[in-house]
Amino acid sequence: MIDSSKLDVVVAAIVLLAATTACSSSDDGAAADTDATDTSATDTNATDTSATTPDISSSDAGEDTGSSGEAADSSTDGGPPVSGELLVLSYNIAGLPQGISSSDPERYIPQISPLLNAYELVLAQEDFWYHDVLLTDIEHPNLSDPSPANPAEMGIGDGLNRFSQTPFGELERQQWYACHGMLDCASDCLGRKGWSFARHTLADGVEVDVYNLHMEAGGCPEDIEIRTQATLNLAAAIAERSDGRALVVAGDFNLRATDPEDVTPLENIINGAGLTDVCDALDCGDERIDHIMVRSGTSVTLDPLMWWVPEEFVDARTGDPLSDHLPVAARLSWSG
C-alpha cells in the first residue's frame, strides 16, 4: 500500500527506479492496495484466530512428499494412492521501498523471513525491493527468481515470488492487460502487477498447478473495469494451462464479496475456473481481499481442512502487524 502523503517521495522514486514506463496494453502496475480493512487497526471482522490457529510447529514433513501430516505409502502404477497435507500461506509483505511503503519494510521484513518456514508453500506479493532480505532466513529449497533481479536498475517488477518445500517447474509470469493510475487511484502503474504460474510436484505422480496473483488495487471506475476483465482473462489462462488439473490460486485479489462492485469479478474467477474459496468452504465468516482458492483435478484431489489468519506475524517489540496486510493460511489435504 502506498501512503498518499508521500507522493513527493513516490515521484522521486519513479525517477530513481526507472519505473516511469507508461501503462500500455502490455504493461500493468504493481501498486500497493488501498483497502485499509486488511490492516490490524481496522480488521474488526476477523475470526477468532486463537481458537482456530493450528499448532503447525508440530507438523512432521513427509520425507518423500515434502508435505505435512501423514503421507501414505508411495505407489507405482496400480498401487495405492498417495496422500498428505499441505500448509499454504499467502502474504502481501508491503515491500515497496522505505518511505513509499505504508508499512516499515526495513524493520519488518527481516522479522517476516524466519516465520515463513512454518509453511510448506509461501506465495508472496509485493516482494519488490527487499527480496534478498526476505531470503535471509528462508529454509525452503525451491525458490522463484525475482523479476527483475535488480529493481534499483530495472524498475519495480511484479512482486510475486514463491518459496516451496516441494519442487516446481518453470515459472511463468504474466502482467494484466492494463493498469490505471501512476500517482492516483492507488498508483497501480508504478510496477507490473499480474500473476505467476508453476506446476508443483507434491509426490510421484501428484501435481498441483499453483497461481499467485496481485490484482489492480484502486477504486476508480477504470480500476474496477480492469479487475473485472482481468478475472475473465485469468480464468481463460487457467483453462488453457490447467485443464483437468488440481489448482491452488491465491494472492491479493483486491476483491471482497461484501463489496457490490467486486461480486462479478469474484464470480468470474470462481465460476470460470471452478474454484472453491477455502474460507467460504469452511464458513470462516471473515471477508477479506486476500484469498486462497482450490480445485481438485481428474487425478488429484484437494480438500480444505482449515483456514486462519496467522497470529505470529507481528513486531517482536510492539506487537504491530509486519505488513499493511494480514497473511492468510490454509491447511489442505491432497491425494492422488
C-alpha positions in Angstrom: 0.0 0.0 0.0 1.3 3.5 -0.9 0.9 6.3 1.7 -0.8 9.1 -0.2 1.0 11.6 2.0 4.3 10.5 0.5 3.6 11.1 -3.2 6.5 13.5 -3.5 8.7 10.6 -2.4 7.0 8.4 -5.0 7.7 10.9 -7.7 11.4 11.0 -6.8 11.5 7.2 -6.6 10.0 6.8 -10.0 12.9 8.7 -11.5 15.5 6.8 -9.3 13.9 3.4 -10.0 13.5 3.9 -13.7 9.9 3.0 -13.2 8.3 5.7 -15.3 7.3 3.4 -18.2 3.7 4.4 -19.1 1.0 1.8 -18.8 0.0 0.2 -22.0 -1.9 -2.8 -23.2 1.0 -5.0 -22.3 2.2 -3.2 -19.1 0.5 -3.4 -15.8 1.1 -1.8 -12.4 2.4 -3.3 -9.2 0.9 -0.7 -7.0 0.0 -1.2 -3.4 -3.5 -1.8 -2.1 -5.7 0.9 -0.7 -8.1 -1.4 1.2 -7.2 -0.4 4.8 -9.6 -3.0 6.1 -6.8 -5.6 5.8 -4.7 -3.8 8.5 -4.9 -4.8 12.1 -6.3 -1.5 13.2 -9.5 -1.8 11.2 -9.7 -5.6 10.8 -12.8 -5.8 13.1 -14.4 -8.7 11.2 -11.6 -11.1 11.7 -12.4 -14.5 13.1 -11.1 -15.5 16.5 -7.8 -17.0 15.2 -6.8 -18.0 18.7 -9.4 -20.7 18.5 -8.6 -21.9 15.0 -4.9 -21.5 14.5 -3.3 -24.9 14.3 -0.1 -26.0 16.0 1.8 -26.0 12.8 5.1 -26.3 14.6 4.3 -29.9 15.5 3.6 -31.0 11.9 6.1 -33.6 10.6 7.1 -33.1 7.0 6.8 -36.3 5.0 10.2 -37.3 3.8 9.1 -38.4 0.4 6.3 -35.9 -0.2 7.5 -32.7 1.5 4.0 -32.3 2.8 3.0 -32.1 6.5 1.0 -34.6 8.3 0.6 -38.2 7.4 1.8 -39.3 3.9 0.5 -42.6 2.6 2.7 -45.2 1.0 4.2 -44.2 -2.3 2.8 -46.1 -5.2 3.6 -47.3 -8.6 1.0 -48.0 -11.3 -1.8 -50.0 -9.8 -0.6 -49.3 -6.3 -2.5 -47.5 -3.5 -2.9 -43.7 -3.9 -0.5 -41.3 -2.0 -1.9 -38.6 0.2 -0.8 -35.9 2.6 -1.4 -32.4 3.7 -0.1 -29.0 2.5 0.2 -25.8 4.5 -0.2 -22.7 2.3 0.5 -19.1 3.2 -0.5 -16.1 1.1 1.1 -12.8 2.3 1.3 -9.3 0.8 4.5 -8.2 2.6 4.3 -4.4 1.6 7.8 -4.5 0.1 7.9 -1.2 -1.7 10.9 1.0 -0.7 11.1 2.5 2.7 9.3 5.9 2.7 6.9 4.8 -0.1 5.5 1.7 1.5 2.9 2.4 4.1 4.5 -0.3 6.2 8.0 -0.3 7.7 9.8 -2.9 5.5 13.3 -2.2 6.7 12.2 -3.2 10.2 9.6 -5.7 9.4 10.8 -7.9 6.5 13.8 -9.3 8.5 11.2 -10.5 11.0 8.9 -12.0 8.4 11.7 -14.1 6.9 12.1 -16.8 9.6 8.3 -17.0 10.2 7.7 -18.3 6.6 9.5 -21.6 7.3 6.5 -23.0 9.1 4.6 -23.1 5.8 5.4 -25.5 3.0 4.2 -23.2 0.3 4.5 -19.5 0.6 3.1 -17.2 -2.0 4.3 -13.6 -1.5 3.0 -10.4 -3.1 4.8 -7.0 -3.1 8.1 -8.7 -2.7 9.6 -5.8 -4.7 12.6 -4.2 -3.1 13.8 -6.4 -0.2 13.9 -9.8 -1.7 17.4 -10.6 -0.6 16.4 -9.6 3.0 13.3 -11.8 2.8 15.5 -14.7 1.8 17.9 -14.3 4.8 16.3 -17.0 7.0 14.3 -18.9 4.4 14.9 -22.6 4.5 12.7 -23.7 1.6 14.8 -25.5 -1.0 12.7 -24.4 -4.0 12.6 -20.6 -4.7 11.4 -18.4 -7.5 13.8 -16.0 -9.0 12.6 -12.4 -8.6 11.7 -10.4 -11.7 13.6 -8.2 -12.2 16.6 -9.3 -10.3 17.8 -5.8 -9.6 14.9 -3.4 -9.2 17.2 -0.4 -8.4 18.4 -0.6 -12.1 15.5 -2.1 -13.9 12.4 -0.8 -12.1 9.8 -2.4 -9.8 8.6 -5.8 -11.1 5.5 -7.8 -10.3 6.5 -8.6 -6.7 5.2 -12.2 -7.0 7.5 -14.8 -5.5 7.1 -18.3 -4.0 9.0 -20.5 -1.6 8.2 -24.2 -1.6 9.3 -27.3 0.2 8.3 -29.3 -2.9 9.8 -28.8 -6.3 8.1 -26.8 -9.1 8.7 -26.5 -12.8 9.3 -23.4 -14.9 7.7 -20.3 -13.6 5.6 -18.2 -15.9 4.9 -14.6 -15.2 2.1 -12.5 -16.9 1.1 -8.9 -16.5 -2.5 -7.8 -16.6 -3.7 -6.4 -19.9 -3.8 -2.9 -18.5 -3.3 -0.7 -15.4 -4.6 2.6 -14.2 -3.0 5.3 -12.1 0.6 6.5 -11.8 0.1 8.9 -8.9 -3.6 8.4 -8.2 -6.2 5.7 -7.9 -3.7 3.6 -5.8 -0.8 4.2 -8.3 -1.2 0.7 -9.9 1.0 1.6 -12.8 4.2 2.1 -10.7 5.0 -1.6 -11.3 3.9 -4.6 -13.2 1.2 -6.4 -11.4 -0.2 -9.7 -12.7 0.0 -13.4 -12.0 2.6 -16.2 -11.9 2.1 -19.9 -12.6 4.1 -23.1 -12.0 3.4 -26.8 -11.7 4.3 -28.2 -8.2 5.0 -31.9 -7.6 3.8 -33.0 -4.1 4.8 -36.7 -4.7 5.4 -39.0 -7.6 2.6 -38.5 -10.0 0.9 -35.9 -7.8 1.0 -32.4 -9.4 -0.8 -29.2 -8.5 -0.9 -26.1 -10.6 -0.3 -23.0 -8.4 -1.2 -19.5 -9.4 0.0 -16.4 -7.4 -1.7 -13.1 -8.2 -1.9 -9.4 -7.3 -4.9 -7.5 -8.7 -5.4 -3.8 -9.5 -5.9 -2.0 -6.2 -7.6 1.3 -6.9 -11.2 2.2 -6.5 -11.6 4.4 -9.6 -14.0 3.3 -12.3 -11.1 2.3 -14.5 -9.7 0.1 -11.8 -13.0 -1.7 -11.4 -13.2 -2.3 -15.1 -9.7 -3.6 -15.3 -10.2 -6.0 -12.4 -13.4 -7.3 -13.9 -11.8 -8.0 -17.3 -8.6 -9.3 -15.7 -10.6 -12.1 -13.8 -12.1 -13.2 -17.2 -8.6 -13.2 -18.7 -7.2 -15.2 -15.8 -10.0 -17.8 -16.0 -9.2 -18.2 -19.7 -5.5 -18.6 -18.9 -6.2 -21.3 -16.3 -8.4 -23.1 -18.8 -5.6 -23.1 -21.3 -2.8 -24.2 -19.0 -4.6 -26.3 -16.3 -7.5 -28.1 -17.9 -8.4 -31.0 -15.6 -5.7 -30.3 -13.2 -5.8 -29.6 -9.4 -5.3 -25.9 -8.6 -4.2 -23.6 -5.9 -5.0 -19.9 -6.8 -4.0 -17.4 -4.1 -2.9 -13.9 -3.5 -4.0 -10.3 -3.1 -7.2 -10.3 -5.2 -8.3 -6.8 -4.0 -11.8 -8.3 -4.2 -14.2 -8.7 -1.3 -17.5 -10.5 -1.7 -19.3 -7.9 0.5 -18.4 -5.0 -1.9 -21.0 -4.8 -4.7 -18.5 -3.9 -7.4 -16.4 -7.0 -6.5 -19.2 -9.6 -6.8 -19.0 -10.0 -10.6 -15.2 -10.3 -10.8 -15.1 -12.8 -8.0 -17.8 -14.9 -9.8 -15.7 -14.6 -13.0 -12.7 -16.3 -11.4 -14.5 -18.7 -9.1 -17.1 -20.0 -11.6 -14.8 -19.6 -14.6 -12.1 -21.8 -13.1 -14.3 -24.0 -11.0 -12.6 -22.8 -7.8 -13.6 -23.0 -4.1 -12.6 -20.3 -1.7 -11.2 -22.1 1.3 -12.5 -19.5 3.7 -16.1 -19.9 2.3 -15.9 -23.6 2.2 -15.1 -23.7 5.9 -17.6 -21.0 6.8 -14.9 -18.9 8.3 -17.1 -15.8 8.4 -14.2 -13.5 7.5 -14.4 -11.5 4.3 -11.0 -10.3 3.0 -9.3 -9.2 -0.2 -6.6 -11.9 0.2 -7.8 -15.3 -0.8 -6.7 -18.9 -1.1 -8.8 -20.9 -3.6 -8.5 -24.5 -4.6 -9.9 -27.0 -7.1 -9.5 -30.8 -7.5 -8.4 -32.3 -10.8 -9.2 -35.5 -12.6 -6.4 -37.4 -10.8 -5.5 -35.3 -7.8 -8.0 -34.3 -5.0 -7.6 -31.1 -2.9 -9.8 -30.6 0.1 -9.8 -27.6 2.5 -9.2 -28.6 6.1 -8.5 -25.3 7.9 -8.3 -21.6 7.2 -6.9 -19.0 9.5 -5.1 -15.7 10.0 -1.7 -16.5 11.5 -1.1 -14.6 14.7 2.7 -14.7 14.7 3.4 -12.1 12.0 3.7 -9.2 14.4 6.6 -7.0 15.5 8.6 -8.6 18.4 8.7 -5.3 20.3 5.4 -3.6 19.7 3.1 -6.3 18.5 2.2 -4.3 15.4 1.5 -6.3 12.2 4.5 -6.8 10.0 2.7 -5.6 6.9 -0.3 -3.5 5.9 -2.0 -6.8 5.1 -2.5 -9.7 7.5 -1.5 -13.1 6.0 -4.0 -15.8 5.3 -3.2 -19.5 5.6 -4.8 -22.8 4.8 -4.3 -26.5 5.5 -5.2 -28.7 2.6 -5.4 -32.4 2.2 -4.4 -33.9 -1.0 -4.5 -37.4 -2.6 -3.6 -38.8 -6.0 
